[in-house]
Amino acid sequence: MTGIPAWVGPTIAISLAIIAASFLVMGGVALVAGLGLRKHSRAARDQLAKFAADGKAVTARLKGELDGFADLSTEARAKLRGAIDTVDGRLRDLDALVEVLQQEAEETALDVAAFVRTVRRSGAVIGAVKRALRSRRGARG
């Protein structure tokens, strides 16, 4: 028993060569796949860059629109505040006018009442004078 048969050595060598060749093939496949992924990752990166640029453009436009709406709202608030102040001033003027008109109406009503009282008194005096004149004429004739 001399040990290992003679065919084992060459068989092991052939097996190792086949294993090495298969590792080389796997490495080549991995290299080709890596290069293909690199090419696809560049394309994906370019697409992502385009999407990012579009997103920035949309964001900039939306920011401009929102700034415009904010400016418009500020202007509208300022105009509304001015209109409210104008209406408030006019209402105060109208209140003062109504107050003056009410005082004038009260004074006029008092003047009319005094005039009516005077007319009634004058009417009573005139009526008494007429009665006195009639009674004198009746006594004369």
GROMACS elastic network, one bead per residue, 0.5 to 0.9 nm:
[ bonds ]
;  ai    aj funct       b0    kb
    1     4     6  0.84351   500
    2     5     6  0.80602   500
    4     7     6  0.84571   500
    4     8     6  0.70072   500
    4     9     6  0.84315   500
    5     8     6  0.58765   500
    5     9     6  0.80226   500
    6     9     6  0.62651   500
    6    10     6  0.76977   500
    7    10     6  0.57358   500
    7    11     6  0.61844   500
    7    12     6  0.87070   500
    8    11     6  0.50812   500
    8    12     6  0.60528   500
    8    13     6  0.85839   500
    9    12     6  0.52073   500
    9    13     6  0.62309   500
    9    14     6  0.86682   500
   10    14     6  0.60815   500
   10    15     6  0.84796   500
   11    14     6  0.51138   500
   11    15     6  0.60633   500
   11    16     6  0.85463   500
   12    16     6  0.60841   500
   12    17     6  0.85411   500
   13    16     6  0.51062   500
   13    17     6  0.61663   500
   13    18     6  0.86228   500
   14    17     6  0.50202   500
   14    18     6  0.61573   500
   14    19     6  0.85866   500
   15    18     6  0.50537   500
   15    19     6  0.60914   500
   15    20     6  0.85097   500
   16    20     6  0.59930   500
   16    21     6  0.84216   500
   17    20     6  0.50538   500
   17    21     6  0.60269   500
   17    22     6  0.85116   500
   18    21     6  0.50277   500
   18    22     6  0.60890   500
   18    23     6  0.85945   500
   19    22     6  0.50741   500
   19    23     6  0.61980   500
   19    24     6  0.86271   500
   20    23     6  0.50391   500
   20    24     6  0.62064   500
   20    25     6  0.86444   500
   21    25     6  0.61875   500
   21    26     6  0.85840   500
   22    26     6  0.60891   500
   22    27     6  0.84821   500
   23    27     6  0.60163   500
   23    28     6  0.84932   500
   24    28     6  0.60990   500
   24    29     6  0.85419   500
   25    28     6  0.50153   500
   25    29     6  0.61135   500
   25    30     6  0.85170   500
   26    29     6  0.50279   500
   26    30     6  0.60574   500
   26    31     6  0.85005   500
   27    31     6  0.60297   500
   27    32     6  0.85702   500
   28    32     6  0.61237   500
   28    33     6  0.84270   500
   29    32     6  0.51209   500
   29    33     6  0.59884   500
   29    34     6  0.83849   500
   30    34     6  0.58852   500
   30    35     6  0.84793   500
   31    35     6  0.60827   500
   31    36     6  0.84833   500
   32    35     6  0.50938   500
   32    36     6  0.60769   500
   32    37     6  0.84841   500
   33    37     6  0.60016   500
   33    38     6  0.84119   500
   34    38     6  0.59629   500
   34    39     6  0.85368   500
   35    39     6  0.62056   500
   35    40     6  0.85929   500
   36    39     6  0.50922   500
   36    40     6  0.61639   500
   36    41     6  0.84272   500
   37    41     6  0.57580   500
   37    42     6  0.83824   500
   38    42     6  0.61446   500
   38    43     6  0.86466   500
   39    42     6  0.51906   500
   39    43     6  0.64374   500
   39    44     6  0.86991   500
   40    43     6  0.50001   500
   40    44     6  0.60367   500
   40    45     6  0.84024   500
   41    45     6  0.58483   500
   41    46     6  0.83842   500
   42    46     6  0.60690   500
   42    47     6  0.85612   500
   43    46     6  0.50354   500
   43    47     6  0.62063   500
   43    48     6  0.85803   500
   44    47     6  0.50125   500
   44    48     6  0.60697   500
   44    49     6  0.84999   500
   45    49     6  0.60592   500
   45    50     6  0.86042   500
   46    49     6  0.50085   500
   46    50     6  0.62661   500
   46    51     6  0.86682   500
   47    50     6  0.50404   500
   47    51     6  0.61896   500
   47    52     6  0.85236   500
   48    52     6  0.59855   500
   48    53     6  0.84930   500
   49    53     6  0.60944   500
   49    54     6  0.85484   500
   50    53     6  0.50710   500
   50    54     6  0.61245   500
   50    55     6  0.84579   500
   51    54     6  0.50281   500
   51    55     6  0.59646   500
   51    56     6  0.85221   500
   52    56     6  0.60992   500
   52    57     6  0.85677   500
   53    56     6  0.50631   500
   53    57     6  0.61896   500
   53    58     6  0.86258   500
   54    57     6  0.50316   500
   54    58     6  0.61188   500
   54    59     6  0.84430   500
   55    58     6  0.51117   500
   55    59     6  0.59717   500
   55    60     6  0.84741   500
   56    60     6  0.60034   500
   56    61     6  0.85223   500
   57    60     6  0.50870   500
   57    61     6  0.61590   500
   57    62     6  0.85609   500
   58    61     6  0.50741   500
   58    62     6  0.60477   500
   58    63     6  0.84506   500
   59    62     6  0.50781   500
   59    63     6  0.60093   500
   59    64     6  0.85416   500
   60    63     6  0.50392   500
   60    64     6  0.61921   500
   60    65     6  0.86600   500
   61    64     6  0.50433   500
   61    65     6  0.61906   500
   61    66     6  0.85732   500
   62    66     6  0.60227   500
   62    67     6  0.84272   500
   63    66     6  0.50725   500
   63    67     6  0.60213   500
   63    68     6  0.84795   500
   64    67     6  0.50516   500
   64    68     6  0.61199   500
   64    69     6  0.86602   500
   65    69     6  0.62195   500
   65    70     6  0.85766   500
   66    69     6  0.50038   500
   66    70     6  0.60782   500
   66    71     6  0.85461   500
   67    71     6  0.61306   500
   67    72     6  0.85020   500
   68    71     6  0.50875   500
   68    72     6  0.60590   500
   68    73     6  0.84838   500
   69    73     6  0.59728   500
   69    74     6  0.84879   500
   70    73     6  0.50315   500
   70    74     6  0.61453   500
   70    75     6  0.86359   500
   71    74     6  0.50357   500
   71    75     6  0.61754   500
   71    76     6  0.85266   500
   72    75     6  0.51118   500
   72    76     6  0.60311   500
   72    77     6  0.85017   500
   73    76     6  0.50214   500
   73    77     6  0.60288   500
   73    78     6  0.85387   500
   74    77     6  0.51427   500
   74    78     6  0.62063   500
   74    79     6  0.86696   500
   75    78     6  0.50921   500
   75    79     6  0.61665   500
   75    80     6  0.84783   500
   76    79     6  0.50902   500
   76    80     6  0.59351   500
   76    81     6  0.84357   500
   77    81     6  0.59953   500
   77    82     6  0.85512   500
   78    81     6  0.50811   500
   78    82     6  0.62412   500
   78    83     6  0.86490   500
   79    82     6  0.50458   500
   79    83     6  0.61298   500
   79    84     6  0.85501   500
   80    84     6  0.60491   500
   80    85     6  0.85044   500
   81    84     6  0.50729   500
   81    85     6  0.61390   500
   81    86     6  0.85943   500
   82    85     6  0.50599   500
   82    86     6  0.61319   500
   82    87     6  0.86094   500
   83    86     6  0.50033   500
   83    87     6  0.61016   500
   83    88     6  0.84199   500
   84    87     6  0.51152   500
   84    88     6  0.59728   500
   84    89     6  0.85671   500
   85    89     6  0.61678   500
   85    90     6  0.86188   500
   86    89     6  0.51442   500
   86    90     6  0.62070   500
   86    91     6  0.85724   500
   87    90     6  0.50397   500
   87    91     6  0.60350   500
   87    92     6  0.85667   500
   88    91     6  0.50946   500
   88    92     6  0.62585   500
   88    93     6  0.86904   500
   89    92     6  0.51063   500
   89    93     6  0.62514   500
   89    94     6  0.85960   500
   90    94     6  0.60220   500
   90    95     6  0.84660   500
   91    95     6  0.60004   500
   91    96     6  0.85353   500
   92    95     6  0.50016   500
   92    96     6  0.62361   500
   92    97     6  0.86150   500
   93    96     6  0.50953   500
   93    97     6  0.61768   500
   93    98     6  0.86540   500
   94    98     6  0.60960   500
   94    99     6  0.84895   500
   95    98     6  0.51228   500
   95    99     6  0.61401   500
   95   100     6  0.86812   500
   96    99     6  0.50467   500
   96   100     6  0.62578   500
   96   101     6  0.86160   500
   97   100     6  0.51256   500
   97   101     6  0.60819   500
   97   102     6  0.84980   500
   98   102     6  0.59816   500
   98   103     6  0.85708   500
   99   102     6  0.50944   500
   99   103     6  0.62918   500
   99   104     6  0.86428   500
  100   103     6  0.51340   500
  100   104     6  0.61354   500
  100   105     6  0.85286   500
  101   104     6  0.50009   500
  101   105     6  0.59692   500
  101   106     6  0.85009   500
  102   105     6  0.50103   500
  102   106     6  0.61101   500
  102   107     6  0.85628   500
  103   106     6  0.51019   500
  103   107     6  0.61502   500
  103   108     6  0.85022   500
  104   107     6  0.50706   500
  104   108     6  0.59831   500
  104   109     6  0.84693   500
  105   109     6  0.60003   500
  105   110     6  0.85398   500
  106   109     6  0.50663   500
  106   110     6  0.62246   500
  106   111     6  0.85953   500
  107   110     6  0.50921   500
  107   111     6  0.61293   500
  107   112     6  0.85979   500
  108   112     6  0.60376   500
  108   113     6  0.84927   500
  109   112     6  0.50722   500
  109   113     6  0.61072   500
  109   114     6  0.85572   500
  110   113     6  0.50764   500
  110   114     6  0.61435   500
  110   115     6  0.85474   500
  111   114     6  0.50870   500
  111   115     6  0.60914   500
  111   116     6  0.85878   500
  112   116     6  0.60621   500
  112   117     6  0.85100   500
  113   116     6  0.50920   500
  113   117     6  0.61356   500
  113   118     6  0.85522   500
  114   117     6  0.50541   500
  114   118     6  0.61257   500
  114   119     6  0.86044   500
  115   119     6  0.61036   500
  115   120     6  0.85320   500
  116   120     6  0.60722   500
  116   121     6  0.85366   500
  117   120     6  0.50644   500
  117   121     6  0.61501   500
  117   122     6  0.84486   500
  118   121     6  0.50892   500
  118   122     6  0.59363   500
  118   123     6  0.83029   500
  119   123     6  0.57749   500
  119   124     6  0.83648   500
  120   124     6  0.60399   500
  120   125     6  0.85528   500
  121   125     6  0.61716   500
  121   126     6  0.85094   500
  122   125     6  0.50171   500
  122   126     6  0.59891   500
  122   127     6  0.83235   500
  123   126     6  0.50013   500
  123   127     6  0.58469   500
  123   128     6  0.84231   500
  124   128     6  0.61246   500
  124   129     6  0.86029   500
  125   128     6  0.50602   500
  125   129     6  0.61939   500
  125   130     6  0.86239   500
  126   130     6  0.61142   500
  126   131     6  0.85568   500
  127   130     6  0.50476   500
  127   131     6  0.61507   500
  127   132     6  0.85095   500
  128   131     6  0.50789   500
  128   132     6  0.60517   500
  128   133     6  0.85401   500
  129   133     6  0.60937   500
  129   134     6  0.85465   500
  130   133     6  0.50570   500
  130   134     6  0.60784   500
  130   135     6  0.84541   500
  131   134     6  0.50629   500
  131   135     6  0.59945   500
  131   136     6  0.85409   500
  132   135     6  0.50996   500
  132   136     6  0.62032   500
  132   137     6  0.86381   500
  133   136     6  0.50759   500
  133   137     6  0.61423   500
  133   138     6  0.84247   500
  134   137     6  0.50452   500
  134   138     6  0.59164   500
  134   139     6  0.84211   500
  135   139     6  0.60903   500
  135   140     6  0.87013   500
  136   140     6  0.61996   500
  136   141     6  0.86122   500
  137   140     6  0.51245   500
  137   141     6  0.61357   500
  138   141     6  0.55188   500
